[in-house]
Amino acid sequence: MSSRILTILCLLLILPTHSFATQKPVRWIFEMHGGLFEPELSDWEQHYDSSRFPELGFSYGYRFFSVIDLGFSINYGKDKGRGILSSNSEATGEVNHQILPVELFAILRGKLMENQWLVPYIGVGYTRFAYRQDIVDQERIQGSANGQHMRFGVQLLLDTFDQRSAALMYQRWGVNNSYLYFDVKETTAEINDIPLGGRSYKVGLLFEL
Amino acid sequence: MRKIYTGIVAPILFLFTFDLFAEDISITVESDIAAEIENADENDVLILEPGEYKLNLILEKSLDLKGRDTTNTILIAIDNDEPVLSINGASQVNINNLTFRDNHLAIKVFDADEPININMTNNVFQNNTTAVEVGNVSTTRFENNTFYSNENAIVGVEDERVEVYQNIFFSNDSTFSQLSTEDITYNCINSDIENITGVNNNIKEIIIFVDQESGDFHLDGDSGCIDKGKEEKDFDDSLSDLGAFGGSNDDSIPNAVTIIQAEEAGADSIAVSWEENSDYRVEGYKVYYSTETLKGLHTDEEREDLTPVDAETALELTVTGLDFSAVIPTAPVLTTITPRDEKLLVNWASSDNANSYTLYYQVEGENVQSTSLGDVNSYTIGGLSNDKTYNVWLVAHYQKQYHFQVAAYFELSTDTNYRESSFVLDDTVVEIGEEESSSNSNVISARPEKIMAYPNLPNEGCFIATAAFGYYSAAEVQILRDFRDQYLLPTEMGAAFIDWYYIYGPIAAAFINEHESLKPVVRLLLYPLILLLELLSLNILLFIFALLFIPAFAVYFLSRKQLLVAK
């Protein structure tokens, strides 16, 4: 994992310099996203009925020269399942498992021209992975661990499809560009050798302010 | 084609304009009434089943709001600054058979530009600051209501038009105020309003209710408000009685009867006596009995399988021919015991004829403990130790019981059935003979244990303090934990703070853990708080003193420093 992150960091350092010259300067970005989180633990489905659960979140960041995003993201996911008895591993009781990964991220976008309608991107970042487990009639369990994540996806420029709405968004809200994006993220974090991370599949809206 | 329209389609459309398709919607105290009103169509009838409703409703569409049983369908405001019922914008509203009690303002009819008609019939308004406030609307008609012990009964605002007809006004501080157009006839009024009483057939009469203190506003036989109405609309085809229990919309339900005593009176008989219901219409009493509970059997349909004994006008009766023979219940069968943290969830199959159980549990070599239970088939044993194995078993019991209720009744001239009162909340139960017990059930051994969530993650507890003081069991951390459990968790705001802290606390704690130099700083910041909480645990007055003293000292110290600098 760490070698992959190093590779991506290197990519971030060798940015295509010609794109800096052609792009507009910095902008604030705001994202809202939702999707599914698939925990790394392979037998999740045995305890929670499904191998993935819903996750929502938002991000706020700064866009440098249209090609680098730096920001933070807060995500939240919740799953409901059954606990186990330590003596015989029998499934019993009711458990609510919640996650709250808070991330600092850096993203490199493959944007080479103005009004490019499809923009691929890759990114890496630091994750503080907080968790909470509520077992009915028992003390709440909670904690957090450090981790990292890497992500990739594509951003679809919506302005090219509906320029009138785009103009309206700018007038009313100061939104320069709106994107629909599809994102895959791999998070790695562990506590006491137990993996907390997993893979997220998300759809979101990104607004360049 | 035109003929088809005028001959067939137009009449059908015409019918649709009337409330032929109005629906009766049953509402209970558990219902979301605001949602039911939202979903109801114009002219639907919302029937409120007996119960105490706490609400503030706004009626913006034409509906009927009707209680099933006037005395026992009680409306009280949740927010006492707002009316229980606000009628605002509806063109036709009927409010029937409800009791509005102990409110600041029971009903407010708002001004309306469009012609609207509000009818309030057979309601009881008791102990309200203002019973009804009427705005500028076409017509508000009060028919057969009882206004008792309100500060203001009916208050007008502007150019309202009210018709007040066949009501009883008793013991109100102000009966009518600021009414501009009055049509007040055939009412019983016990006040000194000379210009109202004695004219237009209003009477100043002896008003005797059955028991106004307990909320029974049915008329006693000596009441002067019987048969004093304008038309022959009463249950017995006589002139209408005045007040909430007269006229054509009267619920015709006598009040429930309380049993005074029920006891064994022989080898197969039980003697029952009850309080008199002095409602002048009551013709007699029926004694209901069963070996099963009678609770909640309010309607004729619910009672159709029972065979009551008619006591006629008597106030006591001996029920004979009862079966007092006892039955030995079969041994119960324990089915499952599920371990929980310091608990065991026990389930069993019900025994034939059992109406109670005793649950036994014992650690090998220790005393047997037991719990008496009703007619249930599951129980959670708490307060157990996770490191002990418990043997659990059951015994079923049978105690012959007879449940009694007495209903008052009277006969309607328009109906061949008798109308009976509701039952009181709890049955009167007579236990007969000795209790019979079954043999022991099977024994199941089980050990309480904690449930682990998957994955089994560590609990980092009181994050920031643990990080600052180095370990979870530090005395300072324990003081903070105690404060959390005793003072924060029981309050809504405290619990919300804990939820917030449990999300963000771990992040801060991790940061402190990774920066050793921060730990003394955080400890320094936490010590005053810990000191205060320690004082709080010793003495609340000491805590308050310290809470006031520390800021006062700080202000003094700072102002002194500024003075020195100035000099």
Interface residues (C-beta under 8 A of the other chain):
Chain A: L41 W44 H47 Y48 G81 G83 I84 L85 S86 S87 T92 G93 V95 H97 L100 V102 R128 A130 Y131 R132 Q133 I135 D137 Q138 E139 R140 I141 Q142 G143 S144 N146 I191 N192 I194 L196
Chain B: T338 P339 R340 D341 K343 R447 E449 K450 I451 M452 A453 Y454 P455 N456 L457 P458 N459 E460 Y502 I503 P506 I507 A509 A510
